[in-house]
C-alpha cells in the first residue's frame, strides 16, 4: 500500500505549511500529493506550483469537479501539467452535488449522473489518446456541438499538443454502489471518501469488474496524538460540515453514505442540528465510532495496529490528510 498526501482545498487563503509538508512527504518516499476544489481555490494551479518545487512525487486531483470545466478543458489541464511535471499527473474527477453544481457553477445537476460521468470520461480519454478528432453524440456532451442554438460551423478537432501519456491515470470519486461499479469499468481507479477497512467486503460486488492494476485510493485524516477523543475532533468537524451542510435537505450524498454505513439516525440528527444553526452541537453529534473507523488517530502503537487493517484489504494508495510532519514520518515508518 502506497502513501499519498492529501492537501484538500484552501479555506480563506493558501496554507503556508503546504509546500513544506509536500517536500517532507517527497523526502519520506510518499508516492503522491493530491489537491481538491470546492467553491474557492481550484485544484490544478496549486499542483502546478507544487510540481515546480518537487521532482518525484506524483500529482493528483482528488477531486477536480466535472461541472467546473468541459471535459476537453479538463483534458487540456491534465496533459499540460503532465508535460510540465515530466509525467507525474494523476487525474481524479468528481461530479459533486446539486448544491454546488447549480449554486456555484450555475448549471443543472444531471438527471442521469452515471451517463454524464461516462460521457465526460469518454471525451477526456479521446483527447489523451489523440487517435483522431474528438467525436461524441452524447446526452450531455456533444462534439462537435449540434444544438439548436449553435452556428452549425463546429469542426471535429484533436489536440494540437501531443499528450505525454495516452494512459495518464484517471480516477473517479464515487459514492453510490452503481457509481462505484461504473467506476470499476471505465476508470483506472476509485477515490472513496469515507473508507472503513472493516467494511471492505461491502464493496466487493461493485469492484468485481475492476481490471488488474485498478487503484483504490481512499482519503483519511491522520494524526499521531496521545488523546484519541481530542484527535478525532477535526474528523468530526469535517463530517459535521459535509453531512450537515454539504448538500440540500432533499439530497445529501454524504449523509446518504453515512446512512449506508449504519449510521442513518445519527446522520439525520447531525443534519437537523446543522440546519437549525447549531453547528457545534452537530459536530459533537457525529459518533466517535464513525469518525474513528474512517481515520487514523491516536498513539503510534494504535495507528500501527489499525494501519494493518487498511493494508489487508483492496486499498492500493492511502491518501492521508495529515496536519504535521511528525504524523507523516510515523506513517512512512510504519508502512515501510
N, C-alpha and C positions, 0 to 999 in steps of 0.2 A: 504494500500500500504506500503510495507516494504522498507527500505532504505538499499542500499549497497554502499560500497566504491570501486570505480574502480581506480586502480593504473596505468593501461596501461602497456607499456613495457619500458625498460630502454633506455636512449639515450646513451651518451658517456660512462656512468657508472651508478652504482646504486645511487638512490636518497637517501641521508642520512635522509631525512624527513619522509620517507615512514613508518618506523616502529612506530614512534610517532603518525602519522596520524591513523594508524591501531588501536593502543591502545586507542586513543581518540575515534575512531568510536565504538570500542567494549564497552567502558565505557558509551557511549551515547545510546547504545542499537541498533546499526546498525546490521542488520541481517547477512550481508555477506561482504567479500572483494574479489576483482577479479583482476587477473593479465593477461597479454597478452604477445604475442611474434610477432616479425616481421622478421628481419634477424639479430638478435643480441642476446640479453638475451632470455632465454627460459621462459615458463610460470610456470613450475612445481617447479623448485628449489626455487624461491622466496616464493612460497606458503608454502613450507616445512619449510623455515626459519620463516615465519610468524606463522605457526602452533606451532612451538616450543616456541613462545613468547606470545601466546594468549591461551584462554581456551574455549571460547564460540562461537566466530564469525565464520560463515560458510566460506569455502574456495572455490573459483570458478576460472575457467579459462575462460576468455572472450576476445579472444578465443585461444585455442590450435589449431595449424594448422594441418590438416589431412595429408598433404604432408610430414610433418616433421617426422612422425613415422608410422609404420604399426599399424593397429587397435589393434593387440594384445599387442604391446608395449605401446600404449596409455592406454589400459585397465590395464596393469601392473602398470603404473604410478598412475592411479586413485585409484586402490584398495589398493596399498601400502600406499598412503597418507591418504586414508580413515581410514585405521587401525591406522596409527601413530597419527592422529588427533582425534580419538575417534568418527568417523562417521560424519565428518564435510565437506567432499568433495562434490563439485558440478562440473560436467564435462561439460564445454562448448567447442564445436568444431566448426571449420570453414574451408572452403575449400581454401580461399584466391583466388588469380587470376593468370593468366598466367605469369605475370611479376615475381612474387615471386616463384611460383611452378617450373617454368622452369629455371629462372635466379638464384635462390638461392638453391633450393633443387635438381636441375638437373634432374627433372622428367617431363614427358609430361603432359600438362594440359589435363584433360579428355574431350573427345568429348561429353560425357554424364555426366555432373556433378551430376545430380539427381541420376543416377544409382550408381555412386561411393559413394555418401553420404549414400545412402540406404544400400549398402553392408558394408560400414565401420561401421555404427551403428549396423547392424546385428551382426557383429563379436564381437564388444565391449559388446553387450548385452549377447551374448553366453558366453563370458568369465566371466562376472559378475554373471550370473545365475548359472553357473557351473553345469548344468544338465547333461552334457556329454562332450565328446571331441568336439572341435570346428570343424565344417564342413561347407564348403560353396563352391559351384561350381559357382563362380561369374565371371562377365566380367572383373573386376579389381582386385578382391581378391579371391584367391583360397586356401582353406585349406583342406587337405594338398596340397602343390604345385604340379601341374602335367604338367608344361610346358615342351616344348621340350628340354630345356637346364637344366632340373632337373636330379637328380640321380634316381628318382623313389623310393627312400627309405623313403620319408616323412611319418610320422606317425601321425594320429589324436591325439591331446593332449588336456587335460584340465588343468587348473591352479593347480599347486601344492598347492599354498596358497588358502585357503578358503576366498573368499571376505567377508568383514564385512557385507556388504549390497548388496543383489542382485538387489535392487531397487535404487541404487545410482542415483541421478538425472542426466539426460543427456539433455543438451540444445544445440541448433544449431544456429549459426549465419547465417541468410539467408536474401537475399535482393529482389530477383525476386518473383513475385506472385506464380509461380509454386513451387519454392523452399520453400516459406513460407507455402503453402498448404501441401507440403510433410512433412515439419517440424511438423505441427499440427497433422499429422497422425502417425509419427514414433518416435517423441521425447517427452520429458517431459516439454520442454519449448523452447521459442524463444528469441534470443538476437538481437533485432533490433539495427541497427547502427544509423540511423537518424530517430528519432521518433518525430512526431509532434502531440501533444494532440488534435489539431484542425483538424487533418486528420485521426483520429482513424477509422472512418467508411470506409476508403479506404481499410482496411484490413479485414473487416467483412467477406467477401466471402472466403478469404484464410484461415481464422481461424474458419470457420464454423464447421469443423470436429474435432476441438480440444477437448480432453476429459476434464472432470471435474478435476480441480486442475492444469490445464496446466498453466505454468508460462510465463508471458510476461515481459521481463526484459530489457528495453532499457537503453543504456548508454547516459548520458547527462552531459555536462560541467556545473558546477555551481560556481557562485561567488557572494558573497554579497559585493556590492560596490555602491558608490554614482553615478558614471558616467556610464550609460548603454553603451554608444558608446565605451568607453575605455574598459569596461568589456567584450565586445564582441570580442575584438581583438584576444585573444587566440583561440576563437571558429573559427574565420575567418582564422587564421593561420593554424589550423588543416584542415579545409575544403579546403583551397588553396592547401595544400600538397596532401591530399587524392584525391581531384577532379582533380587537375592539374598534379600531378606526380605519384600517386599510381596506375599505370596501363599503358598499351600500348596505342598508338594513335588509334589503331583499336578496343581496348576493355578496357574499364574502368568501372567497376561495380559501383563505387562511383559516377562518372559523370552520368551514366545511371539512378541511383536512384535519383539524384538531378533533372534530367530532368523530371522523372516521377512525381516529387513533384511540377512541374510547373515552373521550372527554367532552361529550356532547353537552351535558348540563353545565359543566364548568365554562365551556366556550360561550354558551348562551348568557351566563351570568356576567362574564367579562364584557360581552358586547353591550349588555344592558347598562352596566355601570359606566362604561365609556360614553355611551350615548347620552347619559344623564349628566355628563361633565365631571364625573367622579373618577378621574383618571388614576390617581394614586391608589384608590381602592380597587380599580380594575387590575392594576399591576399586582397588587397583593393577592387578588383572587385567582391569579394563574397558579395552578397547583405546582408545588415544588417538584413533585414526581414527574410531571410532564416536562418541565424545564430541564430537569436533571437527565432524563433519558435521551435528550437530543443534544446534549452538550458534554464537555469535558472539563469539569470543575472540581477543585479540591487539592489536597496534598499530592505530592509526586506519587506516592505509593498507590493512592486511589486512582489517579489518572492512568498509571501503568496497568492496573487491573482492568479498567474499563476500556483502554485502548486495545487490549487483546480482543474484546468483543467486536470492535469495529473492523479489525483485521480478519476476523473469522468469517465474514460474510462476503458479499459481492463488491464491496467498495474497493475501487481502484485508486482513488485520489480523495484524500480528506482535506477539504478546504477550510482552514481554521481562521476564525475571526479572533485574533489574539491581541490583547492590548499592550503587551510589553515584550521586550527581547528575552527576558528570563523564561517566559512561557514558551516562546519559540525554541529556545535552546533545550528545554526539558523535553518537549515533544520530539525534537530531532534526535535527542539521545535515546529516548525510549523506543523510537521507531527504527533505529539503526540495526 
